[in-house]
Amino acid sequence: MPDNSLSAPATTLGAQDNSCHVRAVSGLGAKSPAAFLVEYRGKRLLMDLGAGPEPGVRPDLTGLGQIDAICLSHAHGDHVGALDARGDHGNPPVWATAATWGQIDTALVPQEARRLLPLKGSTEVLGTPVMTGRTGHAPGGVWLHLPGAGREGGGFTYMGDWTVESDLFPFDMPPQADFLIDDASYGNRDQSLADQIGALAEAAREGAVLCVPAAGRGPEMALRLAALGLRPLPCPVIRREIEALATDDSGIIDAAPRAAMAALLKDGQLAGGAPTPQDIVITTDANAESGLAADLLARREEGFRFIFTGYVPPGTPAERLVAAKQALWCGWNVHPCLGDMLWLQREIKPRWVMPAFVKPASASKLAEASHATLLWEPGFRF
Ligand SMILES: [Zn+2]
């Protein structure tokens, strides 16, 4: 039974008024950090509090005021990187899955402020019912659903980042909801991961440095390239991620891909040792600013060829190299493409969708085909 001492006033209020006010503090209209405020049943819940992905970009929290709770979708920097500002907003407790907490430093959120979300299931956040499910995007990543939110009780869902194209991380279908904050990062892109993998394998065959973020696409890239007969060389960070996934029993990965991770390690499908320009190196970080990627970038004259596969933020080595045609860019979907966004709309039948993390001009096809009303203004009450 929940402790009713804190939630009693809100529950009383909620019985009379389920209206829900959503405000995109950041993350709407551009590839900007995630921070979405939901005011519901007398509580102020913040969905994510990120920084980046461009270096130095932080959300403008002016006028945000006191927050009652923060809920995290996953541990990527553009979703958690501004948690150091928590103290300016009442030092609220923070909810996340155990796997997400495992990726966040206690210097950013101390143990005493940490609360647990299930990977898939129901819980309460300060008396507010919250449902979660896995998003296919990152270890421990979840969507958040507030059942019954809204004047007509149709519900609210925040997707965080998601994809249904991963062979590694499962995706759980969210319930139907009137209001959806969707991950529209790719806007009009409608190329499948299957097609992208073939192109990447061809480009990398003679040797490449494939730059990836930590806790992201690295292990799956190793798996898919090995399946094509290539022998990728993971950097120590990615190798540890593969080892952790091969033995994970927390629910972030299902049995079949877990066995595939174990087979990668056991069957000699991965290369080891010091990387040479002929190796297919999978390494952090995504923009060659740190890690083995930065070390190999400093040795580029030896013949290391760089390939970037994600969003290339301005002001990074990745952006400079790609712009100068000194590195390749090959897409690797970790967000939904256009067809998948429309599929999700058909499944959960929202009336209103806030398309997050994209410029309106890059989402013109989504706007044409959307079954729901797209919202580009930051505030909305339903
Ligand atoms: Zn992410």
Boltz pocket constraint, residues with backbone or C-beta under 6 A from the ligand:
constraints:
  - pocket:
      binder: B
      contacts: [[A, 74], [A, 76], [A, 137], [A, 138], [A, 161]]
      max_distance: 6.0
